[in-house]
Amino acid sequence: SVKAYGRDIRDFVQYMRQINVNPLAVTVDHVRLYKGAMLKANLKPTTIARRLSVLRGVYQQLAEKGFVDWDSVQRITRVKAPPVAKNTTPALTSEQAGQLLAAIPDDTLQGIRDQAMLQTFFITGCRVSAIVRACVGHIESAGVEQYLRVTEKRNKQARKILLSATIPIQTYLKSAGIADDTAGPLFRPTSPDVQSFVRRHMSRTTPWRLVKHYCRCAGI
């Protein structure tokens, strides 16, 4: 039944067997010993934190089923994971985002699309995958405001207000001639001659590539 809990628990059970300890007789000292072994093996802090988290969850389940003592499990859950560095993903400031948008040409079809797409990206804060999967028909109006209906992580539906991205999107739809193609992709790749668009969703890597390109153009 250990196999059902995944690799992290299998590794822990294997270590316990190496030191002749029954996994159902594990104490907080054994878990500390296991943590020390992982640190000595120079495993990443994120890996150690994940393994200890899985370990806590599994032993709580075992306690609920009566296989181990609750007091032991409570002590096991107090074993702290090593500190994990916070997300260091680079981000643009508001000023830099403005500089990037100003670097996009407004006299080309691709530039008009990029302005609409990146403004939508910045205003809504959606995941890239949600932006590139959007269709023309996902744009909705409510009074004077317009919204974009997107599918986020775990298929969660969301309705994002477009605010200042509204005019660039309408300009793009008109310039591209796709305003009535409600079932078609919203943001599309350009044709080889860059004079029109191909009726398919663009790759999720394209927005990232464009952000890097316009950052260089803006001197960021």
C-alpha positions in Angstrom: 0.0 0.0 0.0 3.0 2.3 0.4 3.2 2.5 -3.4 -0.1 4.4 -3.5 1.5 7.3 -1.6 4.1 8.2 -4.3 7.8 8.3 -4.6 8.5 10.7 -1.7 7.0 8.2 0.8 8.7 5.2 -0.9 12.0 6.9 -0.5 11.3 7.6 3.2 10.2 4.0 3.8 13.3 2.7 2.1 15.5 4.9 4.4 13.6 3.6 7.5 14.3 0.1 6.4 18.0 0.9 6.0 18.1 1.9 9.7 15.9 -1.1 10.7 12.8 1.0 11.7 9.3 -0.1 11.1 7.6 2.8 9.2 4.6 2.4 11.6 6.9 2.9 14.6 8.5 6.1 13.4 9.0 8.8 15.9 9.9 12.5 15.6 13.6 11.6 16.1 13.5 9.3 13.1 12.0 12.1 11.0 14.7 14.5 12.2 17.3 11.9 11.3 15.8 11.6 7.8 15.8 15.4 7.4 19.5 15.4 8.4 20.2 12.7 5.8 18.5 14.7 3.1 20.5 17.9 4.0 23.7 15.9 4.0 22.8 14.6 0.5 22.5 18.3 -0.6 18.9 17.9 -1.7 17.3 21.2 -2.7 15.3 22.9 0.2 12.2 22.8 -2.0 12.6 19.0 -2.4 13.1 18.5 1.4 10.1 20.8 2.1 7.9 18.8 -0.3 9.0 15.5 1.2 8.3 16.6 4.7 4.9 18.0 3.7 4.0 14.7 2.0 5.2 12.8 5.1 3.1 14.9 7.4 0.0 14.3 5.3 0.5 10.6 5.0 1.1 10.1 8.8 -2.0 12.1 9.5 -4.0 9.7 7.2 -2.4 6.7 9.0 -3.4 8.2 12.4 -7.0 8.6 11.2 -7.0 5.0 10.2 -5.6 3.9 13.5 -2.3 2.6 12.3 -0.1 5.1 14.3 -0.6 7.1 17.5 -1.9 10.6 17.2 0.6 12.0 19.7 3.5 10.7 17.6 2.0 12.3 14.5 1.6 15.7 16.2 5.2 15.6 17.1 6.2 14.6 13.6 4.3 17.5 12.1 6.4 19.9 14.2 9.6 19.1 12.3 10.3 22.2 10.3 11.4 22.3 6.7 14.5 24.3 5.7 13.7 27.8 4.5 12.8 28.1 0.9 13.7 31.1 -1.1 10.7 33.1 -2.3 9.8 33.3 -6.0 12.4 35.4 -7.8 10.7 35.6 -11.1 11.5 39.1 -12.6 8.6 41.5 -13.0 8.1 44.8 -14.7 7.2 47.9 -12.7 4.2 50.0 -13.8 6.6 52.5 -15.3 8.5 49.8 -17.2 5.2 48.4 -18.5 4.3 51.8 -19.8 7.7 52.1 -21.6 7.2 48.6 -23.1 3.8 49.5 -24.5 5.1 52.8 -25.9 7.8 50.8 -27.8 5.2 48.9 -29.8 4.7 50.3 -33.3 1.1 51.4 -34.0 1.4 51.5 -37.8 1.7 47.8 -38.5 -0.9 45.0 -38.2 1.4 43.0 -35.9 2.0 46.1 -33.7 -1.7 46.7 -33.4 -2.2 43.1 -32.3 0.7 43.2 -29.9 -0.6 46.4 -28.3 -4.0 44.8 -27.7 -2.6 41.6 -26.4 0.0 43.0 -24.1 -2.4 45.6 -22.7 -4.9 42.8 -22.0 -2.1 40.7 -20.4 -1.1 43.6 -18.1 -4.6 44.8 -17.2 -6.2 41.4 -16.5 -3.2 39.7 -14.9 -4.3 36.5 -16.5 -2.0 33.5 -17.1 -0.5 33.5 -20.6 -2.3 30.2 -21.4 -5.7 31.9 -20.6 -4.9 34.9 -22.9 -3.8 32.8 -25.9 -6.8 30.4 -25.6 -9.3 33.2 -25.7 -11.8 33.6 -28.6 -13.3 36.6 -30.2 -16.7 35.6 -28.7 -15.3 35.7 -25.2 -15.4 39.5 -25.3 -18.5 40.6 -23.5 -20.1 44.0 -22.9 -22.0 45.2 -19.8 -23.0 48.8 -20.1 -20.0 50.9 -20.9 -17.5 48.3 -19.8 -16.1 45.4 -21.7 -14.9 42.1 -20.2 -12.9 39.1 -21.4 -14.1 35.7 -20.3 -11.2 33.4 -19.8 -10.4 29.9 -18.5 -7.8 29.9 -15.8 -5.9 27.2 -14.0 -7.9 24.0 -13.2 -10.5 25.1 -15.8 -11.7 28.0 -13.5 -13.9 30.4 -15.4 -13.2 34.1 -14.8 -14.5 37.4 -16.2 -11.9 40.1 -16.5 -12.6 43.8 -17.0 -10.6 45.2 -19.9 -10.5 48.9 -18.8 -7.8 50.7 -20.9 -7.3 47.6 -23.0 -10.8 48.0 -24.5 -9.9 50.5 -27.3 -6.7 48.6 -28.4 -8.7 45.4 -28.7 -11.5 47.0 -30.7 -8.9 48.6 -33.0 -7.2 45.2 -33.4 -10.5 43.4 -34.2 -11.4 46.0 -36.8 -7.9 46.1 -38.4 -7.7 42.3 -38.5 -11.3 42.0 -39.9 -12.2 39.3 -37.3 -14.8 41.1 -35.2 -17.6 38.8 -36.5 -15.6 35.6 -36.1 -16.9 34.9 -32.6 -15.8 31.2 -32.7 -12.3 32.0 -33.9 -9.2 32.7 -31.8 -8.8 36.2 -30.4 -5.1 36.7 -30.7 -3.7 35.0 -33.8 -0.2 34.5 -35.3 0.7 36.5 -38.4 0.9 35.1 -41.9 4.3 34.6 -43.5 4.0 38.0 -45.2 2.9 39.7 -42.0 0.0 41.3 -43.8 -2.8 39.2 -42.3 -3.4 36.6 -39.5 -3.7 32.8 -39.5 -6.9 31.5 -38.0 -5.5 29.6 -35.1 -4.4 30.2 -31.5 -0.9 31.4 -31.1 1.7 29.6 -29.1 1.8 30.3 -25.4 5.5 31.2 -25.8 4.8 34.0 -28.2 3.7 36.6 -25.5 6.8 35.9 -23.5 9.0 36.3 -26.6 7.2 39.6 -27.4 7.6 40.9 -23.9 11.4 40.3 -24.1 11.6 41.8 -27.6 9.8 45.0 -26.6 11.7 45.3 -23.4 14.9 45.4 -25.5 13.3 48.0 -27.8 12.4 50.1 -24.7 15.9 49.7 -23.2 14.6 47.7 -20.2 
